[in-house]
Amino acid sequence: MSEIKIYKNTIEAANPVMIAGWPGMGSVASGVVNYLRRKLKTVRLAEIKLDPLHTLDSVVVEDGVATFPVSPQNAFYYAKSADLIIFEGEAQLAGQAGIELLNKVLDVAQQFNSKKIYTAAAFPAPVSYKEKPQVYSAVNKKSLSSDVLLKLGVNPMEEGHISGLNGLLLGFARDRNIDAVCLLATMP
């Protein structure tokens, strides 16, 4: 079982936006959250402590001795200057463990009254690495498909699937009536 450890019970934002990301193809989401966490003045807000058994898929061998690896971190940061909560997960989890982690992330979003979550992912495309990347969006409610995204050069993803926790977040957030947007960057 996992648990949420809160370091700061209140924040000064009424409705902060959350940006969440886990590692995936091209490190799009993890790159975004890592960059924002480092560039904005953030404070550690909370952490999801995972049961170490959730994440085991191998052992680490050093000097011929096998030990269990350190559990991946799942931490929340708050950037007051941007009214932004940043969630940074260090590993993708599959199955029930991934669903439990997603629900904990959404528990924190609701605790701090975050009504919109952004995430990111790669959009594999038959393009050259020399071409300028394109950005697409997938939303969990039709009302989020706005002219604002189009004016910024973000086209809607018409069909396909988004794998991993960065994609699943859209569906789980919708079930809790939280707006969610996934921005996808083309990748050769």
BAFI-3210 file (N, C-alpha, C; in Angstrom, 3 decimals, decimal comma, padded with zeros to 6 digits):
// residues 188
n [1|2|3|4|5|6|7|8|9|10|11|12|13|14|15|16|17|18|19|20|21|22|23|24|25|26|27|28|29|30|31|32|33|34|35|36|37|38|39|40|41|42|43|44|45|46|47|48|49|50|51|52|53|54|55|56|57|58|59|60|61|62|63|64|65|66|67|68|69|70|71|72|73|74|75|76|77|78|79|80|81|82|83|84|85|86|87|88|89|90|91|92|93|94|95|96|97|98|99|100|101|102|103|104|105|106|107|108|109|110|111|112|113|114|115|116|117|118|119|120|121|122|123|124|125|126|127|128|129|130|131|132|133|134|135|136|137|138|139|140|141|142|143|144|145|146|147|148|149|150|151|152|153|154|155|156|157|158|159|160|161|162|163|164|165|166|167|168|169|170|171|172|173|174|175|176|177|178|179|180|181|182|183|184|185|186|187|188]
n.u [000,844|000,418|001,271|000,398|002,513|002,361|003,997|003,503|000,679|-001,043|-001,418|-000,851|-002,469|-005,636|-006,827|-004,737|-002,914|-002,009|000,893|001,819|004,026|005,562|008,340|008,757|008,497|010,933|011,236|009,528|007,427|008,690|010,901|009,737|008,543|010,770|012,376|010,706|010,512|013,155|013,639|011,673|011,038|010,593|008,894|009,001|006,091|004,562|004,677|004,485|004,704|005,699|004,828|007,521|007,336|005,641|007,052|009,036|010,966|013,320|016,658|019,459|022,844|025,847|029,280|028,980|026,852|023,414|020,822|017,726|016,429|016,357|013,250|011,327|010,971|008,144|007,138|005,685|005,747|005,580|005,097|004,936|005,057|003,925|001,510|001,403|001,379|003,656|004,046|006,275|007,077|009,178|009,134|007,377|004,514|002,803|-000,445|-002,356|-000,786|-000,012|-002,512|-003,241|-001,262|-001,921|-004,438|-003,667|-002,199|-004,260|-005,779|-004,184|-004,276|-006,988|-007,074|-005,641|-007,202|-006,910|-008,015|-007,369|-005,225|-002,173|-000,311|002,270|003,496|005,149|004,720|004,942|006,019|006,229|008,610|011,466|014,311|015,348|013,294|011,123|009,613|006,155|003,263|000,660|-002,620|-004,483|-007,529|-009,600|-012,202|-014,554|-015,025|-012,575|-011,125|-009,953|-009,877|-007,684|-005,561|-005,218|-004,446|-001,980|-000,610|-001,058|-002,338|-005,321|-005,183|-006,392|-006,993|-005,966|-003,792|-002,636|-000,154|000,757|001,149|001,000|-000,879|-003,096|-003,821|-005,595|-008,104|-008,637|-008,673|-010,879|-012,931|-013,059|-013,970|-012,042|-010,402|-008,269|-005,348|-003,284|-000,262|001,362|004,411|005,835|007,887|010,610]
n.v [-001,182|002,275|005,558|008,983|011,580|014,604|017,678|020,352|021,841|023,832|026,057|029,126|029,513|029,623|028,002|026,133|025,164|021,912|020,227|017,223|014,453|011,497|009,324|008,494|007,538|009,281|010,968|013,150|014,127|013,819|015,407|017,959|018,389|018,182|020,284|022,548|022,331|022,807|025,380|027,140|028,710|026,457|024,668|021,729|019,942|017,600|013,976|010,770|007,840|004,778|001,349|-000,751|-003,225|-002,844|-001,873|-003,602|-005,238|-006,242|-006,945|-005,244|-005,645|-005,466|-005,695|-008,457|-009,002|-009,217|-006,854|-005,213|-002,632|000,973|002,461|004,182|007,767|009,867|012,879|016,010|019,456|022,934|025,936|029,065|031,513|030,952|029,809|026,977|023,472|020,921|017,662|015,035|012,001|009,189|006,738|004,634|002,842|-000,212|-001,778|-002,574|-001,230|001,105|002,299|002,753|004,628|006,744|007,451|008,405|010,662|012,196|012,465|014,257|016,442|017,137|017,686|020,068|021,662|021,737|022,184|021,698|019,748|019,279|017,222|015,466|013,905|011,735|011,871|009,650|009,870|009,685|011,386|013,448|013,860|016,327|018,035|020,601|020,021|019,156|020,056|018,434|018,020|016,253|015,932|015,602|016,374|017,637|020,384|021,502|021,670|024,191|027,414|028,733|026,905|026,230|028,728|028,896|027,136|024,485|021,513|019,487|016,092|013,760|011,005|007,826|006,488|007,014|005,842|004,517|006,154|008,919|009,145|007,684|009,292|011,219|009,910|008,997|011,417|012,654|011,046|012,051|014,543|016,464|018,693|017,792|017,863|016,617|017,303|016,621|015,964|015,702|012,989|011,536]
n.w [000,000|-000,634|000,616|001,270|002,010|003,479|003,322|003,463|004,488|003,530|000,739|-001,045|-003,243|-004,803|-006,797|-007,992|-010,925|-011,975|-013,021|-014,273|-014,528|-015,803|-016,577|-020,003|-023,475|-025,232|-023,106|-022,669|-020,876|-018,337|-018,757|-019,008|-016,434|-014,782|-015,720|-015,152|-012,354|-011,603|-012,687|-011,668|-008,556|-006,224|-003,592|-001,658|-001,561|-001,115|-000,964|-002,434|-000,924|-001,931|-001,599|-001,408|-002,687|-004,801|-006,961|-007,719|-010,097|-010,629|-009,359|-007,881|-008,550|-006,931|-006,586|-006,715|-005,012|-004,547|-004,162|-003,235|-005,333|-004,807|-004,026|-006,498|-006,544|-005,942|-006,135|-005,087|-005,886|-005,129|-006,821|-006,009|-007,383|-009,839|-009,294|-009,313|-009,135|-009,197|-010,201|-009,991|-011,131|-010,820|-012,092|-014,389|-013,589|-013,918|-014,342|-011,401|-009,489|-010,849|-011,231|-008,576|-007,895|-009,676|-008,626|-006,111|-006,860|-007,924|-005,606|-004,155|-005,896|-005,651|-002,901|-002,761|-004,282|-007,070|-010,271|-012,841|-014,822|-016,454|-018,634|-020,442|-023,449|-025,817|-029,366|-031,590|-034,928|-038,521|-039,246|-039,946|-037,841|-038,251|-038,771|-037,499|-034,402|-033,980|-032,049|-030,402|-028,965|-026,483|-024,861|-021,911|-021,884|-024,134|-024,054|-023,460|-025,763|-027,304|-028,996|-028,116|-027,808|-030,499|-031,547|-030,415|-031,913|-031,424|-032,371|-032,362|-031,311|-033,337|-033,388|-031,981|-029,456|-026,089|-024,303|-021,042|-017,802|-018,222|-020,215|-019,213|-017,097|-018,085|-018,364|-015,725|-014,347|-015,553|-014,542|-012,001|-012,346|-013,020|-015,071|-017,755|-019,751|-022,272|-023,698|-026,656|-028,195|-031,403|-032,418|-034,054]
ca.u [000,000|001,174|000,731|000,752|003,132|002,205|004,995|002,946|-000,767|-001,765|-000,670|-001,488|-003,249|-007,006|-007,034|-003,493|-002,839|-001,017|001,598|002,252|004,779|006,343|009,208|008,155|009,225|011,460|011,314|008,826|006,787|009,658|011,727|008,966|008,400|012,099|012,775|009,916|010,899|014,462|013,622|010,808|011,363|009,588|009,064|008,453|004,739|004,118|005,352|003,764|005,612|005,203|005,233|008,621|006,976|004,920|007,909|010,110|011,004|014,705|017,526|020,691|023,995|027,091|030,321|028,495|025,773|022,131|019,958|016,583|016,703|015,654|011,941|011,302|010,307|006,959|007,090|004,948|006,409|004,697|005,732|004,031|005,083|003,132|000,336|001,594|001,821|004,392|004,229|007,340|007,207|010,444|008,988|006,059|004,037|001,735|-001,467|-002,984|000,128|-000,124|-003,830|-003,168|-000,456|-002,734|-005,462|-003,006|-001,890|-005,530|-006,150|-003,443|-004,843|-008,250|-006,799|-005,182|-008,204|-006,454|-009,121|-006,849|-003,932|-001,511|000,768|002,880|003,918|005,701|003,818|005,790|005,544|007,222|009,239|012,917|014,759|015,709|012,081|010,672|008,552|004,786|002,634|-000,750|-003,241|-005,616|-008,223|-010,555|-013,546|-014,625|-014,986|-011,180|-010,582|-010,241|-009,151|-006,426|-004,538|-004,979|-003,696|-000,605|-000,026|-001,277|-003,450|-005,902|-004,878|-007,693|-007,209|-004,781|-003,787|-001,505|000,113|001,416|000,442|000,744|-002,131|-004,177|-004,219|-006,753|-009,326|-008,865|-009,039|-012,259|-013,822|-013,160|-014,392|-010,878|-009,990|-006,905|-004,849|-001,975|000,405|002,197|005,405|006,221|009,203|010,867]
ca.v [000,000|003,524|006,604|010,351|012,327|016,032|018,516|021,693|021,610|024,860|026,865|030,430|029,563|029,135|026,928|025,954|024,195|020,871|019,634|015,911|013,728|010,298|009,036|007,760|007,636|010,609|011,711|014,420|014,578|013,952|016,567|019,169|018,607|018,405|021,644|023,508|022,228|023,440|026,793|027,929|028,574|025,524|024,030|020,369|020,003|016,285|012,840|009,501|006,753|003,529|000,070|-001,193|-004,409|-002,414|-001,484|-004,574|-006,045|-006,697|-006,644|-004,553|-006,439|-004,714|-006,554|-009,828|-009,145|-008,704|-006,164|-004,570|-001,240|002,022|002,751|005,462|008,862|010,492|014,073|017,203|020,710|024,080|027,168|030,152|032,559|030,531|029,060|025,713|022,274|020,060|016,289|014,364|010,575|008,682|005,473|004,193|001,616|-000,821|-002,523|-002,034|-000,282|002,358|002,871|003,266|005,840|007,786|007,889|009,213|011,956|012,925|012,823|015,480|017,517|017,557|018,259|021,437|022,330|021,883|021,814|021,405|019,065|019,096|016,257|015,489|012,602|011,743|011,530|009,086|010,228|009,438|012,664|013,501|014,570|017,681|018,844|021,227|019,203|019,658|019,751|018,054|017,930|015,367|016,479|014,647|016,939|018,380|021,826|021,944|021,892|025,622|028,194|029,162|025,929|026,368|029,965|028,628|026,172|023,133|020,878|018,371|014,723|013,290|009,608|007,105|006,183|007,534|004,781|004,859|006,972|010,245|009,038|007,232|010,393|011,897|009,184|008,986|012,786|012,867|010,366|012,879|015,865|017,348|018,917|017,329|018,054|016,038|017,895|015,598|016,466|014,692|012,401|010,644]
ca.w [000,000|-000,665|001,482|000,923|003,097|003,191|003,984|003,584|004,477|002,785|-000,220|-001,198|-004,478|-004,644|-007,775|-008,734|-012,016|-011,717|-014,153|-013,805|-015,538|-015,541|-017,716|-021,116|-024,730|-025,496|-021,836|-022,858|-019,632|-017,242|-019,077|-018,707|-014,988|-014,214|-016,096|-014,378|-010,939|-011,424|-013,093|-010,793|-007,136|-005,709|-002,283|-001,659|-001,027|-000,654|-001,566|-002,358|-000,546|-002,485|-001,030|-002,275|-003,456|-005,997|-008,069|-007,951|-011,315|-010,750|-008,223|-008,234|-008,139|-006,770|-006,015|-006,642|-004,027|-005,031|-003,206|-003,870|-005,703|-004,070|-004,628|-007,211|-005,838|-006,528|-005,291|-005,492|-005,571|-005,326|-007,286|-005,651|-008,413|-010,992|-008,811|-010,010|-008,425|-010,115|-009,738|-010,726|-010,838|-011,382|-012,811|-014,836|-012,961|-014,706|-013,620|-010,189|-008,839|-011,583|-010,929|-007,203|-007,929|-010,308|-007,677|-005,073|-007,475|-008,004|-004,230|-003,811|-006,718|-005,035|-001,587|-002,938|-005,114|-008,451|-011,146|-014,177|-014,826|-017,739|-018,706|-021,772|-023,953|-027,172|-030,454|-032,641|-036,262|-039,582|-039,576|-039,766|-036,643|-038,666|-038,838|-036,265|-033,809|-033,908|-030,768|-030,474|-027,643|-026,206|-023,698|-021,356|-022,049|-025,395|-023,776|-023,329|-027,105|-027,482|-029,986|-027,507|-028,186|-031,939|-031,751|-029,983|-032,834|-030,919|-033,074|-031,620|-031,727|-033,816|-033,001|-031,543|-028,021|-025,322|-023,331|-019,786|-016,819|-018,781|-020,965|-018,324|-016,232|-018,671|-018,028|-014,276|-013,956|-016,001|-013,595|-010,798|-012,809|-013,099|-016,455|-018,007|-021,105|-022,541|-024,847|-027,268|-029,137|-032,385|-032,231|-035,198]
c.u [000,888|000,513|001,205|001,327|003,093|003,243|004,468|001,436|-001,566|-000,819|-001,479|-002,311|-004,636|-007,276|-005,769|-003,641|-001,786|-000,407|002,176|003,017|005,548|007,250|008,451|009,026|009,666|011,612|010,617|008,260|007,799|010,593|011,031|008,925|009,746|012,575|012,026|010,305|012,220|014,423|012,773|011,239|010,265|009,932|008,425|007,128|004,309|004,895|004,440|004,804|004,995|005,663|006,334|008,268|006,224|005,839|008,997|009,933|012,419|015,422|018,754|021,846|025,222|028,087|029,823|027,341|024,512|021,349|018,768|016,940|015,927|014,329|011,983|010,538|009,136|006,671|006,301|005,723|005,417|005,522|004,739|003,933|004,199|001,821|000,294|002,026|002,458|004,508|005,268|007,450|008,443|010,302|007,545|005,709|002,887|000,702|-002,024|-002,088|000,064|-001,443|-003,840|-002,378|-001,238|-003,787|-004,866|-002,655|-003,161|-006,060|-005,476|-003,982|-006,131|-008,026|-006,392|-006,034|-007,718|-007,549|-008,673|-005,447|-003,435|-000,466|001,306|003,306|004,536|004,613|004,698|005,193|006,629|007,822|010,741|013,235|015,156|014,498|011,730|009,538|007,194|004,229|001,153|-001,304|-004,334|-006,222|-009,218|-011,998|-013,541|-014,504|-013,561|-010,499|-010,898|-009,432|-007,803|-005,304|-004,204|-004,160|-002,235|000,087|-000,164|-002,522|-004,026|-005,430|-006,220|-008,003|-005,891|-004,899|-002,537|-001,252|000,771|000,576|000,144|-000,537|-003,299|-004,681|-005,474|-008,060|-009,642|-009,243|-010,480|-013,252|-013,998|-013,566|-013,261|-010,511|-008,549|-006,578|-003,494|-001,437|001,427|003,128|005,796|007,671|009,450|010,820]
c.v [001,244|004,534|007,963|011,016|013,805|016,813|019,921|021,555|022,634|025,545|028,135|030,562|028,983|027,937|026,700|024,939|023,169|020,436|018,329|015,200|012,550|010,077|008,237|007,931|009,082|011,479|013,070|014,926|014,771|015,129|017,871|019,410|018,861|019,815|022,678|023,507|022,946|024,942|027,678|027,730|027,704|025,079|022,652|020,387|018,680|015,204|011,630|008,437|005,451|002,346|-000,458|-002,402|-004,040|-002,267|-002,514|-005,299|-006,561|-006,473|-005,920|-005,404|-005,537|-005,593|-007,976|-010,056|-008,469|-008,054|-005,584|-003,129|-000,275|002,279|004,093|006,520|009,384|011,717|015,205|018,427|021,836|025,283|028,297|031,194|032,222|029,858|027,676|024,621|021,373|018,684|015,627|012,921|010,033|007,383|005,245|002,915|001,086|-001,455|-001,797|-001,022|001,087|003,058|003,456|004,579|006,997|008,327|008,730|010,600|012,806|013,289|014,129|016,659|018,041|018,197|019,726|022,209|022,624|021,344|021,525|020,805|018,961|017,999|016,302|014,082|012,789|011,340|010,984|009,374|009,942|010,751|012,544|014,238|016,011|018,613|019,419|020,368|019,923|019,277|019,504|018,033|016,873|015,878|015,450|015,159|017,780|019,888|022,369|022,145|023,326|026,231|028,648|028,203|026,053|027,619|029,808|027,609|024,736|022,567|019,741|017,030|014,103|011,861|008,976|006,738|006,772|006,523|005,321|005,784|008,375|010,249|008,669|008,337|011,092|011,218|009,203|010,374|013,081|012,240|011,144|014,319|016,902|017,473|018,454|017,452|017,376|016,701|016,879|016,216|015,362|014,262|011,447|009,172]
c.w [000,000|000,260|000,995|002,161|002,711|003,986|004,258|003,436|003,690|001,808|-000,457|-002,470|-004,234|-005,556|-008,588|-009,863|-011,624|-013,045|-013,629|-014,909|-014,994|-016,741|-018,777|-022,341|-024,970|-024,263|-021,916|-021,541|-018,510|-017,501|-018,732|-017,202|-014,324|-014,502|-015,245|-012,902|-010,679|-011,698|-012,185|-009,351|-006,511|-004,290|-002,377|-000,905|-000,411|-001,389|-001,446|-002,083|-001,045|-001,652|-001,950|-003,132|-004,739|-007,204|-008,399|-009,279|-011,569|-009,421|-008,763|-007,710|-008,099|-006,035|-005,784|-005,677|-004,561|-003,891|-003,973|-004,219|-004,802|-004,782|-005,345|-006,418|-006,655|-005,683|-005,947|-005,032|-005,846|-005,737|-007,071|-006,761|-009,610|-010,593|-009,443|-009,042|-009,471|-009,476|-010,624|-010,252|-011,520|-012,171|-013,221|-014,079|-013,788|-013,781|-012,413|-009,472|-009,527|-011,302|-009,522|-007,159|-008,562|-009,342|-006,557|-005,616|-007,531|-006,624|-003,822|-004,619|-006,079|-003,666|-001,701|-003,954|-006,534|-009,367|-012,580|-014,048|-016,266|-017,587|-020,138|-022,162|-025,335|-028,162|-031,580|-034,020|-037,290|-040,087|-039,358|-038,471|-036,963|-038,718|-037,468|-035,682|-033,831|-032,543|-030,999|-029,054|-027,632|-024,910|-023,172|-021,372|-023,316|-025,177|-023,643|-024,678|-027,479|-028,606|-029,440|-027,904|-029,667|-032,243|-031,355|-030,892|-032,382|-031,602|-032,244|-032,190|-032,090|-033,401|-032,614|-030,081|-027,390|-024,211|-022,072|-018,922|-017,333|-019,615|-020,068|-017,403|-016,756|-018,266|-016,548|-013,762|-014,363|-015,026|-012,298|-011,120|-012,724|-014,576|-016,630|-019,491|-021,200|-023,808|-025,374|-028,312|-030,106|-032,143|-033,404|-034,788]
res [m|s|e|i|k|i|y|k|n|t|i|e|a|a|n|p|v|m|i|a|g|w|p|g|m|g|s|v|a|s|g|v|v|n|y|l|r|r|k|l|k|t|v|r|l|a|e|i|k|l|d|p|l|h|t|l|d|s|v|v|v|e|d|g|v|a|t|f|p|v|s|p|q|n|a|f|y|y|a|k|s|a|d|l|i|i|f|e|g|e|a|q|l|a|g|q|a|g|i|e|l|l|n|k|v|l|d|v|a|q|q|f|n|s|k|k|i|y|t|a|a|a|f|p|a|p|v|s|y|k|e|k|p|q|v|y|s|a|v|n|k|k|s|l|s|s|d|v|l|l|k|l|g|v|n|p|m|e|e|g|h|i|s|g|l|n|g|l|l|l|g|f|a|r|d|r|n|i|d|a|v|c|l|l|a|t|m|p]
***
